[in-house]
């Protein structure tokens, strides 16, 4: 399993507050703690990102790079390790938002001070770090004492409920679904995507009445709670409650997941020229690159094989719902290149509205930035309200990741919009140079494309294309301004 460290520390000029954050170890100490944790727990440290000044109001380039890294890299069993939950944001709500952003990218989070950060412990951590009450430390100790006794903190995971003694006990309605998921994976050989499809086709839903997804199936299969192990707030209690699956079966599933992760023929999104740029106009979801390899026997007895690469609607790929909206990769990529070269109609170039009055233009940009920042603050208020609701039990804390998914998507979209506005403001200041560089890129696509290697081609496409929208009967390529 791979581990990524995120180190952060308030700047020396941080503003004083009525309730200052706990003193953090130095970045050097945090890095040493991260490496020691990896060595003791069998993790492979693969990267470290840091922010040396997390003063409220300042951007966190290290965190931004971490999220971008997770977007671009194949994750597999990847964990992000931090020193403390409070390292993740300038306040508790910001920290929760970061957790949800990480979870949306399919990685697990471990706090060296607080233990694994999962859905059921997230609300408790939020309470502890957002409560300025001087008794918060005593409440923290009471929570740790409950953890040491193996008692439930927050909502129990799917398949369990909280018994009279405060520990998990098996939910007889949900447990058969858990056993079925393990059996489908271990004994029937189904992958997590096919398992989600099977459950959804059979009308089985999650505790919140939603479709099963690849993420929910994957997290369930690797959660040791189902062999009776309790992990909360840095405390581990073996044989704490009745197991739903046996330890040999759980271990076998882990081995199979590791083997399938490294199996040949699995493509990473970065292998596709248009990765991250293609959207399905029918489903209004992103389209991701998929590779399938097939073999068959000819009449002569010989074996033939072929590889098929295409872009498919993410809703179909991850949840096995929606229509089969697909396009062959080579055909779609050629059509987009034709749009860029001007060989066909369909590409729509978005041009910046740059006037001659620089003062008026700067004022318009300032208004756009203020509006985008106001939108981000409103979304954070929406997240804070969701946390208040979850703390009251509706939605249950264990469903916080799912309930907050739309808010995180909205926040990342608004954040991207703000970044784009700032980028465009910079582009306005350097319009002549920007146009010159864009013309050079277009010329390279038109004249030198076949002489470029894949990374160079990919870089050109990312620089030129805003998005590609695919309908069943048409394709529209939108170029960046």
Secondary structure, 3 states (H helix, E strand, C coil): CEEEEEEECCCCCCCCCCCCCCCCCCHHHHHHHHHHHHHHHCCEEEEEEEECCCCCCCCCHHHHHHHHHHHHCCCCCEEEEECCHHHHCCCHHHHHHHHHHHHHCCCEEEECCCEECCHHHHHHHHHHHHCCCCCHHHHHHHHHHHHHCCCCCCCCCCCEEECCCCCEEECCCCHHHHHHHHHHHHCCCCCHHHHHHHHHHCCCCCCCCCCCCHHHHHHHHCCHHHHCCEEECCEEECCCCCCCCCHHHHHHHHHHHHHHHCCCCCCCHHHCCCCCCEEECCCCEEEEEEEEEEEEECCCCCEEEEEEEEEEEHHHHHHCCCCCCEEEHHHHHHHHHHHHHCCCCCEEECCCCCCCCHHHHHHHHHHHHHHHHHHHHHHHHHHHHHHHHHHCCCCCHHHHHHHCHHHHHHHHHHHHHHHHHHHHHHHHHCHHHHHHHHHHHHHHHHHCHHHCCHHHHHHHHHHHEEEEEEECCEEEEEECC
